[in-house]
Amino acid sequence: MFVKKNYVENPAFEAFKAEVKEELSTQKMILQELKQEQKEIRINQAAMSAKKEGMSADLKAILSILSRKP
């Protein structure tokens, strides 16, 4: 037994659905951009942390040299 659906398209509802799809698409793009930005921030933070550690080691070496008595 097959039931055939007959329905009348509602232009206002179809417009609403299109608007929702567009909004979701826009939000998805924004989320993807935010994810990419967060990834770049994490990479930059890791690089800055490595630089900080390097500078700390350099400063310790300088302090060691300066604290030596001739």
C-alpha positions as CSV (number, residue, x, y, z in Angstrom):
1,M,0.0,0.0,0.0
2,F,1.4,3.3,-1.1
3,V,0.3,6.6,0.3
4,K,0.7,9.6,-2.0
5,K,1.3,12.9,-0.2
6,N,-0.3,15.8,-1.7
7,Y,0.7,19.1,-0.2
8,V,0.6,22.7,-1.2
9,E,3.9,24.5,-1.1
10,N,4.0,27.4,1.3
11,P,6.2,30.2,-0.2
12,A,6.7,31.8,3.1
13,F,7.9,28.5,4.6
14,E,10.2,27.8,1.6
15,A,11.7,31.3,2.0
16,F,12.2,30.7,5.7
17,K,13.9,27.3,5.0
18,A,16.2,29.0,2.4
19,E,17.0,31.8,4.9
20,V,17.8,29.2,7.6
21,K,20.1,27.2,5.2
22,E,21.9,30.4,4.3
23,E,22.4,31.4,7.9
24,L,23.7,28.0,8.8
25,S,26.1,28.0,5.9
26,T,27.3,31.4,7.0
27,Q,27.8,30.3,10.6
28,K,29.6,27.1,9.4
29,M,32.0,29.3,7.4
30,I,32.6,31.6,10.4
31,L,33.3,28.6,12.6
32,Q,35.8,27.2,10.1
33,E,37.5,30.6,10.1
34,L,37.6,30.7,13.9
35,K,39.0,27.1,14.0
36,Q,41.8,28.2,11.6
37,E,42.5,31.3,13.6
38,Q,42.7,29.3,16.8
39,K,45.1,26.8,15.2
40,E,47.3,29.7,14.0
41,I,47.2,31.2,17.5
42,R,48.3,27.9,19.1
43,I,51.2,27.6,16.6
44,N,52.2,31.2,17.4
45,Q,52.0,30.5,21.1
46,A,54.2,27.5,20.8
47,A,56.8,29.5,18.8
48,M,56.7,32.3,21.4
49,S,57.1,29.7,24.2
50,A,60.2,28.3,22.4
51,K,61.6,31.7,22.0
52,K,61.0,32.5,25.6
53,E,62.8,29.3,26.7
54,G,65.7,30.2,24.5
55,M,65.9,33.7,25.8
56,S,65.8,32.4,29.4
57,A,68.7,30.0,28.7
58,D,70.6,32.9,27.1
59,L,70.0,35.2,30.1
60,K,71.0,32.5,32.5
61,A,74.3,32.0,30.6
62,I,74.9,35.8,30.6
63,L,74.2,36.0,34.4
64,S,76.6,33.1,34.9
65,I,79.3,34.8,33.0
66,L,78.7,38.1,34.7
67,S,78.7,36.5,38.2
68,R,82.1,34.9,37.7
69,K,84.8,36.6,39.7
70,P,88.0,37.3,37.7
